């Protein structure tokens, strides 16, 4: 038996886990951390207790875990390490399949935005998860990019992003 540091409860064992943040949405107040093969729920209140407002995709965290009716959940953050990330990719010429784009807007709290491209009259959706996968944390209105676009049942979506070098 071990003592629960947060509550002082000695009736349950504390499970410690280490993982990487998959995504966190500030507006929704939750996200998920990959611990082993499992994605474990992370609620805003856990960040509040640790004194954080935001985590970034890829942050390495150590947590205490508990279980509820939905499965394992993160009870407390014990440590957060932000890996040094290289600068986002930059290019001056498009690769095959890329088009020139300009950021129309991007909302960090909602985790998405839109870009306009040279080859479409329609705005193109861009999600923060795609940005994170490409080495970005956010976009700035008017920023010039090179993007790859896919068409989905919901419309046009960016699936790859690079900064346009001027």
TALIN-V750596 format. One record per residue. N is the residue number from 1. RES is the residue in one small letter. OMEGA is omega in degrees with one decimal (none if undefined). Layout:
N&RES&OMEGA / N&RES&OMEGA
This chain:
1&x&177.7 / 2&x&-179.4 / 3&x&175.7 / 4&x&-175.9 / 5&x&-175.2 / 6&x&-173.9 / 7&x&-176.5 / 8&x&-178.3 / 9&x&178.7 / 10&x&-175.9 / 11&x&-179.3 / 12&x&176.1 / 13&x&177.1 / 14&x&175.5 / 15&x&178.9 / 16&x&178.8 / 17&x&175.8 / 18&x&-179.2 / 19&x&-177.1 / 20&x&179.0 / 21&x&177.2 / 22&x&173.9 / 23&x&176.5 / 24&x&179.9 / 25&x&-177.1 / 26&x&-178.0 / 27&x&-179.8 / 28&x&177.0 / 29&x&176.7 / 30&x&177.7 / 31&x&-177.9 / 32&x&178.5 / 33&x&176.2 / 34&x&176.3 / 35&x&-173.3 / 36&x&179.7 / 37&x&-172.3 / 38&x&170.3 / 39&x&-173.3 / 40&x&-177.1 / 41&x&177.1 / 42&x&-179.0 / 43&x&179.7 / 44&x&-177.6 / 45&x&177.7 / 46&x&176.2 / 47&x&179.9 / 48&x&-179.6 / 49&x&-178.6 / 50&x&179.3 / 51&x&179.1 / 52&x&174.3 / 53&x&-172.3 / 54&x&168.0 / 55&x&179.0 / 56&x&177.1 / 57&x&-179.4 / 58&x&176.9 / 59&x&177.1 / 60&x&-177.0 / 61&x&172.6 / 62&x&-172.3 / 63&x&165.5 / 64&x&-174.1 / 65&x&170.7 / 66&x&-179.8 / 67&x&172.0 / 68&x&-176.5 / 69&x&-179.6 / 70&x&-178.1 / 71&x&-179.0 / 72&x&177.5 / 73&x&178.0 / 74&x&-178.7 / 75&x&-178.3 / 76&x&169.1 / 77&x&178.4 / 78&x&175.1 / 79&x&177.4 / 80&x&174.8 / 81&x&179.0 / 82&x&179.3 / 83&x&176.0 / 84&x&-179.3 / 85&x&176.9 / 86&x&177.6 / 87&x&178.0 / 88&x&-178.8 / 89&x&-178.7 / 90&x&178.0 / 91&x&178.3 / 92&x&179.6 / 93&x&179.3 / 94&x&171.0 / 95&x&178.1 / 96&x&178.8 / 97&x&179.5 / 98&x&175.1 / 99&x&175.8 / 100&x&-179.6 / 101&x&174.8 / 102&x&-179.2 / 103&x&176.1 / 104&x&171.6 / 105&x&173.1 / 106&x&-178.5 / 107&x&-179.0 / 108&x&-177.5 / 109&x&179.9 / 110&x&176.4 / 111&x&177.6 / 112&x&176.4 / 113&x&-178.6 / 114&x&173.6 / 115&x&171.3 / 116&x&-179.1 / 117&x&180.0 / 118&x&-171.8 / 119&x&-178.9 / 120&x&174.6 / 121&x&-176.7 / 122&x&173.1 / 123&x&-177.3 / 124&x&-178.1 / 125&x&173.4 / 126&x&-177.2 / 127&x&-178.8 / 128&x&-179.7 / 129&x&175.9 / 130&x&178.0 / 131&x&-179.1 / 132&x&178.9 / 133&x&-178.7 / 134&x&176.1 / 135&x&179.5 / 136&x&172.4 / 137&x&-178.1 / 138&x&173.6 / 139&x&-178.6 / 140&x&179.3 / 141&x&179.3 / 142&x&-179.9 / 143&x&-179.2 / 144&x&-173.4 / 145&x&164.6 / 146&x&-175.8 / 147&x&168.4 / 148&x&-174.0 / 149&x&173.4 / 150&x&173.8 / 151&x&178.4 / 152&x&178.5 / 153&x&179.8 / 154&x&-179.4 / 155&x&-177.8 / 156&x&179.5 / 157&x&174.2 / 158&x&176.3 / 159&x&178.3 / 160&x&-175.7 / 161&x&168.6 / 162&x&175.0 / 163&x&174.9 / 164&x&178.3 / 165&x&-179.7 / 166&x&none
